[in-house]
Each structure stands twice: as C-alpha cells, then as structure tokens.
Amino acid sequence: MSRKDFIDKDIDRRVAQINISSASTEPTGLPVSTGSAGSFTSVGSVGSVGSMSSIGSNKHTSSPLSRPVKPSYSHEGLPNSAIDYCVPNDMNDRYNENPDDTVPTLPYQPKPIRNQSHSRAFSTPLNTRPASPYTLNPPIDADGLSWPSIGARKRIDSTPEEAVQRQKKIEDAIRTILIELGEDVNREGLIRTPERYAKAMLFFTKGYEDNIKDVINQAVFEEDHDEMVMVKDIQIYSLCEHHLVPFYGKVHIGYIPNKRVLGLSKLARLAEMYARRFQVQERLTKQIALALSQILHPRGVAVVIEATHMCMVSRGIQKTGAVTCTSCMLGCFRSQQKTRDEFLALLNRNASI
C-alpha cells in the first residue's frame, strides 16, 4: 500500500466513524443538510446547498493527501469520537516507522513531558566553582605580588612579635597532631620537631611573600633578538596541596622575544617563586607561563614540567616510576605548529656540555 492510499483509507475510516457516532447521538427529527454533487452531507449539520459544515473535520476530494482540519469551535457538547478525531501532524512519520501498520492506534497519545530535573548537569567542583584563581585574577598585582594567598599580605606586614606568635601557633598544632598519632612529644627525637616543622613549612610556602619586582630585579633588557630562548632542566621542589607532601622535578621554559629579553637566572627564580607554595602541577605550569608573558609581552611562551609526586609514590597507588608531564603554550607556540615542534625537539635533545 502506498503512502497516499494509506492516508486516504485512514481519513475515510475516521470520517465514517464520526458520521455513524453523530447519527446515533443526535435527537430524532433533526434536519439533514443537502448539497449538490461534490458537496459533503452529514447527519446533524444544517447548511445550504454546497455547504461543507460537519461535526468532524473534512477531507477535500480534490487532494488525496489533504490532512484533516481541526474544528474551530469548542469541544463542549461534541461526542467523544469527534474529540478523538485529532490526527497528529506526525502522521507521515508514524507511517514511515510502521509501514505495515494500516490501522494506527486511536486516540493519539502525546509523548510524556520529560522531568526537567533530570536534564540538569551533575554538581561537580568544575561547574560550581566560578573560575580558577590564575584566570580570574591578573598575574601581577599593583603591589608586585603574584596570586597571593589570603594571608600573604598579613605575613609580609607582620611585626617580629607577630611572626613569632604565628610560628608558635604552628608548633602547637604540630604537637597536637603528634599526640593524636600516639607519639611521645617529650622524647629526645621529637622534643624540637614542632619547632623545626614550623620553620620548614614557613620556608616551603615563602613564595607567597615574594614580590615579583624583587625577583626580576630590573633584569629586562632591550635586545634585537626574535629567535627562541630556552632554559631547561630547572630543578624545582614544591608541596602538593592535596596531601601536603612534596613533588619534585624539572621545568623547561622557552619564549620568543619581542625586542625584550629576560636575564636567564630570572627564569629559574620565577619557577622557584611559584614552586614554593601549596601547588598542583597544572596550576604551577600555567602560572609560570602567564607571569612571563605579563613581564615581557613576548611573541610566545612555552612551559613544560616533568615531576614525580610523592603522594602517588609513597602512598596511595605507590607507583615509583610514574612521571607527570604538563605543558602550557601561549602565543605563537599555541597557534603555530612549527614553532611548537621546534621547542619540543630542543626539549628532547640530549646536549652534553
């Protein structure tokens, strides 16, 4: 059966059902409209010659593909068969899905409304946090600090008495931890451990207090050089902020100058400043790249870090040979593949001096 024949047969069957139902529900003595040849005559409708008014919708004989027309009046007082005669607009789609089904199920049942609560994204730290600090704030503040912690300025501006009091609080906290771990804090090996640990933690996080103006120390020079400058194998030690255990490795920094170059040792000092903080390697990589880009405004910056994390070596999965590699490419290193390939080729080159 063709598509056109299927639609014609279905419409004729529905119109016949409406006429029969209308005739059985109408009171006796109701006039029947008459019409000329080609007009549609139905029981219960009143009209002149040539009229096409009916309870249900009508099919034009001139077009076998005509769709039923929904009545324009209210459904109140109509028989159920007339109300059910609402052919959906996706009749053709339903026929394509079931070509052998010549008698579709009536009445048409719309698809249930989907629960809107199921379409919402799962709540994760990535979509609840507005942005990462190194993209939300500028790389260098007006006072020269770069992404300082909440209490960094308080540490810098503290008096010697306040510094001693802060260290004393850290010692008391470490002493409490040792006691809760079941240790004797008064034995010879641990009696000064809280003091040593407090001083060590202040040193491991001294990068928050470093002023980038002091780190660079006016070591930016005008130079007509537009080729790649690269310093690799810069050793770094940092603390993982998730477990407060070290991760260490090497930083490789490259940039293409834009008429200004930076003293080579300042690249290492820049990496050291950001490493002496509570860090994750991904953030450390990007902070070095963004800060260097802010200082020199070069044509491009590339930073690669290869590090071993003690949080997955000495605990957890305990994989001693695992090395984490992260990279950040800015400017022409990101947009030009040849420049990026040159940097990576120099990075993988083993030069013996």
Secondary structure as GFF3:
##gff-version 3
##sequence-region A 1 353
A	DSSP	alpha_helix	3	25	.	.	.	ID=ss1
A	DSSP	alpha_helix	80	84	.	.	.	ID=ss2
A	DSSP	alpha_helix	91	97	.	.	.	ID=ss3
A	DSSP	three_ten_helix	116	119	.	.	.	ID=ss4
A	DSSP	alpha_helix	125	128	.	.	.	ID=ss5
A	DSSP	alpha_helix	133	136	.	.	.	ID=ss6
A	DSSP	alpha_helix	152	157	.	.	.	ID=ss7
A	DSSP	alpha_helix	160	180	.	.	.	ID=ss8
A	DSSP	alpha_helix	193	204	.	.	.	ID=ss9
A	DSSP	three_ten_helix	206	208	.	.	.	ID=ss10
A	DSSP	alpha_helix	212	216	.	.	.	ID=ss11
A	DSSP	beta_strand	220	222	.	.	.	ID=ss12
A	DSSP	beta_strand	229	240	.	.	.	ID=ss13
A	DSSP	beta_strand	246	256	.	.	.	ID=ss14
A	DSSP	beta_strand	260	262	.	.	.	ID=ss15
A	DSSP	alpha_helix	264	275	.	.	.	ID=ss16
A	DSSP	beta_strand	278	279	.	.	.	ID=ss17
A	DSSP	alpha_helix	281	296	.	.	.	ID=ss18
A	DSSP	beta_strand	300	309	.	.	.	ID=ss19
A	DSSP	beta_strand	324	331	.	.	.	ID=ss20
A	DSSP	alpha_helix	332	335	.	.	.	ID=ss21
A	DSSP	alpha_helix	337	347	.	.	.	ID=ss22
###
